Amino acid sequence: MDNNKELTSAQIARRKYEEKNREERKQANGQFSTRVPRKRFDEINEFLEKYNISKVDLIYAGFYALKRELEPRKEITKT
């Protein structure tokens, strides 16, 4: 980053806001940083666009589907 450039007032305000709210945002939200092969990525994106599904909705649907599938097994193994 070139430190010789002067920051605009908008840049200063953005940085000040970021410093002030960074921790609160980290505590309120999480992020999955994953890599998917390009072919599968394109296939997933086409599917999501076709049915107007967000990636967040896909994550929730997958999570709850796996949870429903796996939790009965957990109960069986306890007894």
C-alpha positions in Angstrom: 0.0 0.0 0.0 1.4 3.4 -0.9 1.6 5.5 2.2 2.4 8.7 0.3 -1.2 9.1 -1.0 -3.6 11.1 1.1 -6.8 9.4 2.1 -10.1 10.8 1.1 -12.7 11.6 3.7 -14.7 8.6 2.6 -11.7 6.3 3.0 -11.0 7.7 6.5 -14.7 7.2 7.5 -14.7 3.6 6.2 -11.6 2.7 8.0 -12.8 4.2 11.3 -16.1 2.4 10.9 -14.3 -0.9 10.2 -12.0 -0.5 13.3 -15.0 0.3 15.4 -17.3 -2.6 14.2 -14.9 -5.4 13.3 -15.2 -7.4 16.5 -18.9 -7.1 16.7 -19.3 -8.3 13.1 -16.9 -11.2 13.7 -19.0 -12.3 16.7 -22.3 -12.0 14.8 -21.3 -13.8 11.6 -19.2 -16.7 10.3 -17.8 -17.6 7.0 -16.9 -20.8 5.3 -13.8 -20.3 3.2 -13.8 -23.4 1.0 -12.6 -24.4 -2.4 -14.7 -26.5 -4.8 -13.5 -27.8 -8.2 -14.6 -25.4 -11.0 -16.8 -27.9 -12.7 -18.7 -28.7 -9.5 -18.8 -25.0 -8.6 -20.4 -24.1 -12.0 -22.9 -27.0 -11.6 -23.9 -25.7 -8.1 -24.2 -22.1 -9.3 -26.4 -23.1 -12.3 -28.7 -25.1 -10.0 -28.9 -22.2 -7.5 -29.7 -19.7 -10.2 -32.3 -22.0 -11.9 -34.2 -22.4 -8.7 -33.4 -18.9 -7.2 -31.7 -20.3 -4.1 -29.1 -18.4 -2.2 -25.8 -20.0 -1.1 -26.8 -19.4 2.5 -30.1 -21.2 2.0 -28.1 -24.1 0.4 -25.9 -24.3 3.5 -28.9 -24.3 5.8 -30.8 -26.9 3.8 -27.7 -29.2 3.6 -27.0 -28.8 7.3 -30.6 -29.6 8.4 -30.8 -32.5 5.9 -27.6 -34.0 7.3 -28.7 -33.4 10.9 -32.1 -35.2 10.3 -30.2 -38.1 8.6 -27.5 -38.5 11.3 -29.1 -37.7 14.6 -31.3 -40.9 14.6 -28.0 -42.9 14.3 -26.7 -41.0 17.3 -29.8 -42.0 19.4 -29.5 -45.6 18.3 -25.8 -45.8 19.4 -26.6 -44.4 22.8 -28.9 -47.3 23.8 
